[in-house]
Amino acid sequence: MPLLGGWDADPLWATVYDWTVEHPRLGGAAWRLGTGSPLARLYAAAAPVGEQPAGAAVLDVPVGGGVALRALRPGQGLRYVACDLSPAMLARAASRAAAYGVEEQVETVAADVGALPFDDATFDLVVSLTGLHCFPDPRRAVTEMVRVLRPGGSLSWSTLLEDSGPRTWPLRTVGRRAGLLGPGVTARELTGWLHALRVEATLERSGPFGYVTGTRG
Protein backbone atom coordinates (compact mmCIF):
# COMPACT_ATOMS: atom_id res chain seq x y z
CA MET A 1 0.00 0.00 0.00
CA PRO A 2 1.43 3.42 -0.87
CA LEU A 3 2.74 5.35 2.11
CA LEU A 4 0.42 8.32 1.69
CA GLY A 5 -2.45 6.72 -0.22
CA GLY A 6 -2.61 6.26 -3.98
CA TRP A 7 -4.22 8.68 -6.43
CA ASP A 8 -7.26 6.40 -6.73
CA ALA A 9 -7.96 7.37 -3.11
CA ASP A 10 -7.28 10.74 -1.49
CA PRO A 11 -3.62 11.02 -0.51
CA LEU A 12 -2.47 13.51 2.10
CA TRP A 13 -0.39 15.26 -0.53
CA ALA A 14 -3.56 16.20 -2.44
CA THR A 15 -4.81 18.18 0.57
CA VAL A 16 -1.46 19.94 0.95
CA TYR A 17 -1.33 20.74 -2.76
CA ASP A 18 -4.86 22.13 -2.80
CA TRP A 19 -4.16 24.32 0.22
CA THR A 20 -1.05 25.83 -1.33
CA VAL A 21 -2.67 26.70 -4.65
CA GLU A 22 -5.73 28.21 -2.99
CA HIS A 23 -3.69 30.50 -0.73
CA PRO A 24 -1.59 32.66 -3.05
CA ARG A 25 0.34 34.45 -0.31
CA LEU A 26 1.28 31.76 2.22
CA GLY A 27 0.81 28.87 -0.16
CA GLY A 28 2.60 30.73 -2.91
CA ALA A 29 5.59 31.33 -0.64
CA ALA A 30 5.68 27.64 0.27
CA TRP A 31 5.34 26.68 -3.40
CA ARG A 32 8.25 28.90 -4.45
CA LEU A 33 10.40 27.74 -1.53
CA GLY A 34 9.72 24.09 -2.30
CA THR A 35 9.93 24.20 -6.09
CA GLY A 36 11.74 27.36 -7.12
CA SER A 37 8.83 28.26 -9.40
CA PRO A 38 6.18 30.96 -8.85
CA LEU A 39 2.64 29.82 -8.20
CA ALA A 40 1.48 32.51 -10.62
CA ARG A 41 2.95 30.43 -13.45
CA LEU A 42 0.60 27.58 -12.58
CA TYR A 43 -2.35 29.97 -12.55
CA ALA A 44 -1.29 31.23 -15.98
CA ALA A 45 -1.43 27.69 -17.33
CA ALA A 46 -5.14 27.62 -16.45
CA ALA A 47 -5.85 30.94 -18.18
CA PRO A 48 -6.75 29.43 -21.61
CA VAL A 49 -9.91 28.04 -19.99
CA GLY A 50 -11.25 31.57 -19.58
CA GLU A 51 -10.44 32.39 -23.20
CA GLN A 52 -12.68 29.69 -24.69
CA PRO A 53 -15.84 30.85 -26.49
CA ALA A 54 -19.34 29.74 -25.58
CA GLY A 55 -20.03 26.23 -26.83
CA ALA A 56 -16.42 25.06 -26.52
CA ALA A 57 -15.60 21.76 -24.80
CA VAL A 58 -12.75 21.56 -22.27
CA LEU A 59 -11.20 18.46 -20.72
CA ASP A 60 -9.33 18.84 -17.42
CA VAL A 61 -7.41 15.66 -16.53
CA PRO A 62 -6.54 14.96 -13.81
CA VAL A 63 -8.78 17.62 -12.33
CA GLY A 64 -7.60 16.92 -8.78
CA GLY A 65 -9.15 19.50 -6.50
CA GLY A 66 -10.02 21.76 -9.43
CA VAL A 67 -7.07 24.16 -9.77
CA ALA A 68 -7.95 25.14 -13.35
CA LEU A 69 -11.55 25.90 -12.41
CA ARG A 70 -10.40 29.29 -11.13
CA ALA A 71 -10.21 30.38 -14.79
CA LEU A 72 -13.74 29.29 -15.73
CA ARG A 73 -16.14 32.26 -15.76
CA PRO A 74 -19.77 32.13 -14.60
CA GLY A 75 -22.04 32.14 -17.63
CA GLN A 76 -19.17 31.39 -20.03
CA GLY A 77 -21.21 28.63 -21.65
CA LEU A 78 -18.59 25.87 -21.80
CA ARG A 79 -18.84 22.14 -21.49
CA TYR A 80 -16.16 21.55 -18.87
CA VAL A 81 -15.37 17.89 -18.24
CA ALA A 82 -13.51 17.33 -14.98
CA CYS A 83 -11.90 13.89 -15.21
CA ASP A 84 -10.03 12.01 -12.50
CA LEU A 85 -9.39 8.48 -11.27
CA SER A 86 -10.39 9.39 -7.71
CA PRO A 87 -14.02 9.88 -6.63
CA ALA A 88 -12.72 11.94 -3.69
CA MET A 89 -10.93 14.31 -6.07
CA LEU A 90 -14.00 14.62 -8.25
CA ALA A 91 -16.12 15.47 -5.22
CA ARG A 92 -13.61 18.12 -4.19
CA ALA A 93 -13.59 19.60 -7.68
CA ALA A 94 -17.40 19.67 -7.79
CA SER A 95 -17.44 21.50 -4.48
CA ARG A 96 -14.97 24.06 -5.80
CA ALA A 97 -17.04 24.54 -8.97
CA ALA A 98 -20.07 25.32 -6.80
CA ALA A 99 -18.02 27.78 -4.73
CA TYR A 100 -16.98 29.57 -7.93
CA GLY A 101 -20.54 29.61 -9.26
CA VAL A 102 -19.71 27.57 -12.37
CA GLU A 103 -21.21 24.21 -11.43
CA GLU A 104 -23.76 24.30 -14.27
CA GLN A 105 -20.89 24.10 -16.78
CA VAL A 106 -18.97 21.30 -15.06
CA GLU A 107 -19.51 17.56 -15.35
CA THR A 108 -17.36 15.06 -13.47
CA VAL A 109 -16.19 11.79 -15.01
CA ALA A 110 -14.31 9.01 -13.21
CA ALA A 111 -11.80 7.56 -15.68
CA ASP A 112 -8.22 6.47 -16.24
CA VAL A 113 -6.22 8.87 -18.42
CA GLY A 114 -4.75 5.84 -20.18
CA ALA A 115 -8.17 4.90 -21.53
CA LEU A 116 -10.28 8.04 -21.78
CA PRO A 117 -13.98 7.31 -22.41
CA PHE A 118 -14.39 9.98 -25.10
CA ASP A 119 -14.53 9.89 -28.88
CA ASP A 120 -11.67 11.15 -31.01
CA ALA A 121 -11.55 14.92 -31.54
CA THR A 122 -14.08 15.73 -28.81
CA PHE A 123 -12.44 18.70 -27.07
CA ASP A 124 -11.32 22.20 -28.05
CA LEU A 125 -8.89 22.45 -25.12
CA VAL A 126 -7.20 19.82 -22.96
CA VAL A 127 -5.78 21.02 -19.64
CA SER A 128 -3.51 18.84 -17.50
CA LEU A 129 -1.91 20.61 -14.56
CA THR A 130 0.82 18.88 -12.50
CA GLY A 131 -0.51 15.48 -13.48
CA LEU A 132 1.65 13.88 -16.15
CA HIS A 133 4.43 12.99 -13.72
CA CYS A 134 1.89 11.03 -11.64
CA PHE A 135 0.69 8.76 -14.44
CA PRO A 136 2.08 5.21 -14.60
CA ASP A 137 2.40 5.38 -18.40
CA PRO A 138 3.01 9.01 -19.40
CA ARG A 139 3.40 8.28 -23.11
CA ARG A 140 0.05 6.53 -23.20
CA ALA A 141 -1.51 9.44 -21.33
CA VAL A 142 -0.10 11.93 -23.84
CA THR A 143 -1.43 9.85 -26.73
CA GLU A 144 -4.90 9.68 -25.20
CA MET A 145 -5.07 13.39 -24.37
CA VAL A 146 -4.07 14.27 -27.93
CA ARG A 147 -6.49 11.72 -29.39
CA VAL A 148 -9.50 13.43 -27.83
CA LEU A 149 -8.32 16.90 -28.91
CA ARG A 150 -9.84 18.14 -32.16
CA PRO A 151 -7.57 19.29 -35.02
CA GLY A 152 -6.83 22.94 -34.37
CA GLY A 153 -7.57 22.48 -30.68
CA SER A 154 -5.09 23.54 -28.01
CA LEU A 155 -3.48 22.11 -24.91
CA SER A 156 -2.06 23.60 -21.73
CA TRP A 157 -0.10 21.23 -19.52
CA SER A 158 2.38 21.35 -16.68
CA THR A 159 4.55 18.57 -15.33
CA LEU A 160 7.51 17.92 -13.10
CA LEU A 161 10.39 17.09 -15.45
CA GLU A 162 12.79 14.20 -14.91
CA ASP A 163 15.66 16.31 -16.26
CA SER A 164 15.01 19.12 -13.79
CA GLY A 165 18.28 18.65 -11.93
CA PRO A 166 19.33 17.34 -8.51
CA ARG A 167 17.15 19.73 -6.53
CA THR A 168 14.04 17.62 -7.15
CA TRP A 169 15.72 14.23 -6.74
CA PRO A 170 14.52 13.84 -3.10
CA LEU A 171 10.97 14.83 -4.08
CA ARG A 172 10.91 12.40 -6.99
CA THR A 173 12.44 9.59 -4.93
CA VAL A 174 10.05 9.97 -2.00
CA GLY A 175 7.11 10.44 -4.36
CA ARG A 176 7.80 7.16 -6.12
CA ARG A 177 8.28 5.26 -2.89
CA ALA A 178 4.97 6.67 -1.67
CA GLY A 179 3.22 5.56 -4.85
CA LEU A 180 2.39 9.13 -5.86
CA LEU A 181 4.71 9.56 -8.86
CA GLY A 182 5.09 7.54 -12.02
CA PRO A 183 8.21 7.18 -14.17
CA GLY A 184 7.96 10.79 -15.29
CA VAL A 185 9.16 12.36 -18.51
CA THR A 186 12.02 14.53 -19.72
CA ALA A 187 11.50 17.70 -21.75
CA ARG A 188 12.96 16.01 -24.83
CA GLU A 189 10.70 12.98 -24.50
CA LEU A 190 7.58 15.07 -24.04
CA THR A 191 8.20 17.39 -26.96
CA GLY A 192 9.22 14.41 -29.10
CA TRP A 193 6.01 12.53 -28.35
CA LEU A 194 3.92 15.58 -29.17
CA HIS A 195 5.79 16.19 -32.41
CA ALA A 196 5.16 12.57 -33.45
CA LEU A 197 1.45 13.15 -32.78
CA ARG A 198 1.52 16.27 -35.01
CA VAL A 199 1.16 18.75 -32.21
CA GLU A 200 2.95 22.08 -32.60
CA ALA A 201 4.17 22.48 -29.04
CA THR A 202 6.33 24.81 -26.98
CA LEU A 203 7.83 23.87 -23.61
CA GLU A 204 8.84 26.54 -21.12
CA ARG A 205 10.78 25.63 -18.00
CA SER A 206 9.98 27.17 -14.65
CA GLY A 207 12.00 25.67 -11.82
CA PRO A 208 11.53 21.89 -12.05
CA PHE A 209 8.36 22.18 -14.09
CA GLY A 210 7.76 22.14 -17.79
CA TYR A 211 4.82 24.21 -19.03
CA VAL A 212 3.61 23.04 -22.42
CA THR A 213 1.29 24.81 -24.81
CA GLY A 214 0.42 23.52 -28.23
CA THR A 215 -2.01 23.12 -31.09
CA ARG A 216 -2.98 19.87 -32.74
CA GLY A 217 -2.38 19.84 -36.49
C-alpha positions as CSV (number, residue, x, y, z in Angstrom):
1,M,0.0,0.0,0.0
2,P,1.4,3.4,-0.9
3,L,2.7,5.4,2.1
4,L,0.4,8.3,1.7
5,G,-2.4,6.7,-0.2
6,G,-2.6,6.3,-4.0
7,W,-4.2,8.7,-6.4
8,D,-7.3,6.4,-6.7
9,A,-8.0,7.4,-3.1
10,D,-7.3,10.7,-1.5
11,P,-3.6,11.0,-0.5
12,L,-2.5,13.5,2.1
13,W,-0.4,15.3,-0.5
14,A,-3.6,16.2,-2.4
15,T,-4.8,18.2,0.6
16,V,-1.5,19.9,1.0
17,Y,-1.3,20.7,-2.8
18,D,-4.9,22.1,-2.8
19,W,-4.2,24.3,0.2
20,T,-1.0,25.8,-1.3
21,V,-2.7,26.7,-4.6
22,E,-5.7,28.2,-3.0
23,H,-3.7,30.5,-0.7
24,P,-1.6,32.7,-3.1
25,R,0.3,34.4,-0.3
26,L,1.3,31.8,2.2
27,G,0.8,28.9,-0.2
28,G,2.6,30.7,-2.9
29,A,5.6,31.3,-0.6
30,A,5.7,27.6,0.3
31,W,5.3,26.7,-3.4
32,R,8.3,28.9,-4.4
33,L,10.4,27.7,-1.5
34,G,9.7,24.1,-2.3
35,T,9.9,24.2,-6.1
36,G,11.7,27.4,-7.1
37,S,8.8,28.3,-9.4
38,P,6.2,31.0,-8.9
39,L,2.6,29.8,-8.2
40,A,1.5,32.5,-10.6
41,R,3.0,30.4,-13.5
42,L,0.6,27.6,-12.6
43,Y,-2.3,30.0,-12.5
44,A,-1.3,31.2,-16.0
45,A,-1.4,27.7,-17.3
46,A,-5.1,27.6,-16.4
47,A,-5.9,30.9,-18.2
48,P,-6.8,29.4,-21.6
49,V,-9.9,28.0,-20.0
50,G,-11.2,31.6,-19.6
51,E,-10.4,32.4,-23.2
52,Q,-12.7,29.7,-24.7
53,P,-15.8,30.8,-26.5
54,A,-19.3,29.7,-25.6
55,G,-20.0,26.2,-26.8
56,A,-16.4,25.1,-26.5
57,A,-15.6,21.8,-24.8
58,V,-12.7,21.6,-22.3
59,L,-11.2,18.5,-20.7
60,D,-9.3,18.8,-17.4
61,V,-7.4,15.7,-16.5
62,P,-6.5,15.0,-13.8
63,V,-8.8,17.6,-12.3
64,G,-7.6,16.9,-8.8
65,G,-9.2,19.5,-6.5
66,G,-10.0,21.8,-9.4
67,V,-7.1,24.2,-9.8
68,A,-7.9,25.1,-13.3
69,L,-11.6,25.9,-12.4
70,R,-10.4,29.3,-11.1
71,A,-10.2,30.4,-14.8
72,L,-13.7,29.3,-15.7
73,R,-16.1,32.3,-15.8
74,P,-19.8,32.1,-14.6
75,G,-22.0,32.1,-17.6
76,Q,-19.2,31.4,-20.0
77,G,-21.2,28.6,-21.6
78,L,-18.6,25.9,-21.8
79,R,-18.8,22.1,-21.5
80,Y,-16.2,21.6,-18.9
81,V,-15.4,17.9,-18.2
82,A,-13.5,17.3,-15.0
83,C,-11.9,13.9,-15.2
84,D,-10.0,12.0,-12.5
85,L,-9.4,8.5,-11.3
86,S,-10.4,9.4,-7.7
87,P,-14.0,9.9,-6.6
88,A,-12.7,11.9,-3.7
89,M,-10.9,14.3,-6.1
90,L,-14.0,14.6,-8.3
91,A,-16.1,15.5,-5.2
92,R,-13.6,18.1,-4.2
93,A,-13.6,19.6,-7.7
94,A,-17.4,19.7,-7.8
95,S,-17.4,21.5,-4.5
96,R,-15.0,24.1,-5.8
97,A,-17.0,24.5,-9.0
98,A,-20.1,25.3,-6.8
99,A,-18.0,27.8,-4.7
100,Y,-17.0,29.6,-7.9
101,G,-20.5,29.6,-9.3
102,V,-19.7,27.6,-12.4
103,E,-21.2,24.2,-11.4
104,E,-23.8,24.3,-14.3
105,Q,-20.9,24.1,-16.8
106,V,-19.0,21.3,-15.1
107,E,-19.5,17.6,-15.4
108,T,-17.4,15.1,-13.5
109,V,-16.2,11.8,-15.0
110,A,-14.3,9.0,-13.2
111,A,-11.8,7.6,-15.7
112,D,-8.2,6.5,-16.2
113,V,-6.2,8.9,-18.4
114,G,-4.7,5.8,-20.2
115,A,-8.2,4.9,-21.5
116,L,-10.3,8.0,-21.8
117,P,-14.0,7.3,-22.4
118,F,-14.4,10.0,-25.1
119,D,-14.5,9.9,-28.9
120,D,-11.7,11.2,-31.0
121,A,-11.5,14.9,-31.5
122,T,-14.1,15.7,-28.8
123,F,-12.4,18.7,-27.1
124,D,-11.3,22.2,-28.1
125,L,-8.9,22.5,-25.1
126,V,-7.2,19.8,-23.0
127,V,-5.8,21.0,-19.6
128,S,-3.5,18.8,-17.5
129,L,-1.9,20.6,-14.6
130,T,0.8,18.9,-12.5
131,G,-0.5,15.5,-13.5
132,L,1.6,13.9,-16.2
133,H,4.4,13.0,-13.7
134,C,1.9,11.0,-11.6
135,F,0.7,8.8,-14.4
136,P,2.1,5.2,-14.6
137,D,2.4,5.4,-18.4
138,P,3.0,9.0,-19.4
139,R,3.4,8.3,-23.1
140,R,0.0,6.5,-23.2
141,A,-1.5,9.4,-21.3
142,V,-0.1,11.9,-23.8
143,T,-1.4,9.8,-26.7
144,E,-4.9,9.7,-25.2
145,M,-5.1,13.4,-24.4
146,V,-4.1,14.3,-27.9
147,R,-6.5,11.7,-29.4
148,V,-9.5,13.4,-27.8
149,L,-8.3,16.9,-28.9
150,R,-9.8,18.1,-32.2
151,P,-7.6,19.3,-35.0
152,G,-6.8,22.9,-34.4
153,G,-7.6,22.5,-30.7
154,S,-5.1,23.5,-28.0
155,L,-3.5,22.1,-24.9
156,S,-2.1,23.6,-21.7
157,W,-0.1,21.2,-19.5
158,S,2.4,21.3,-16.7
159,T,4.5,18.6,-15.3
160,L,7.5,17.9,-13.1
161,L,10.4,17.1,-15.4
162,E,12.8,14.2,-14.9
163,D,15.7,16.3,-16.3
164,S,15.0,19.1,-13.8
165,G,18.3,18.7,-11.9
166,P,19.3,17.3,-8.5
167,R,17.1,19.7,-6.5
168,T,14.0,17.6,-7.2
169,W,15.7,14.2,-6.7
170,P,14.5,13.8,-3.1
171,L,11.0,14.8,-4.1
172,R,10.9,12.4,-7.0
173,T,12.4,9.6,-4.9
174,V,10.0,10.0,-2.0
175,G,7.1,10.4,-4.4
176,R,7.8,7.2,-6.1
177,R,8.3,5.3,-2.9
178,A,5.0,6.7,-1.7
179,G,3.2,5.6,-4.9
180,L,2.4,9.1,-5.9
181,L,4.7,9.6,-8.9
182,G,5.1,7.5,-12.0
183,P,8.2,7.2,-14.2
184,G,8.0,10.8,-15.3
185,V,9.2,12.4,-18.5
186,T,12.0,14.5,-19.7
187,A,11.5,17.7,-21.7
188,R,13.0,16.0,-24.8
189,E,10.7,13.0,-24.5
190,L,7.6,15.1,-24.0
191,T,8.2,17.4,-27.0
192,G,9.2,14.4,-29.1
193,W,6.0,12.5,-28.3
194,L,3.9,15.6,-29.2
195,H,5.8,16.2,-32.4
196,A,5.2,12.6,-33.4
197,L,1.4,13.2,-32.8
198,R,1.5,16.3,-35.0
199,V,1.2,18.8,-32.2
200,E,2.9,22.1,-32.6
201,A,4.2,22.5,-29.0
202,T,6.3,24.8,-27.0
203,L,7.8,23.9,-23.6
204,E,8.8,26.5,-21.1
205,R,10.8,25.6,-18.0
206,S,10.0,27.2,-14.6
207,G,12.0,25.7,-11.8
208,P,11.5,21.9,-12.0
209,F,8.4,22.2,-14.1
210,G,7.8,22.1,-17.8
211,Y,4.8,24.2,-19.0
212,V,3.6,23.0,-22.4
213,T,1.3,24.8,-24.8
214,G,0.4,23.5,-28.2
215,T,-2.0,23.1,-31.1
216,R,-3.0,19.9,-32.7
217,G,-2.4,19.8,-36.5
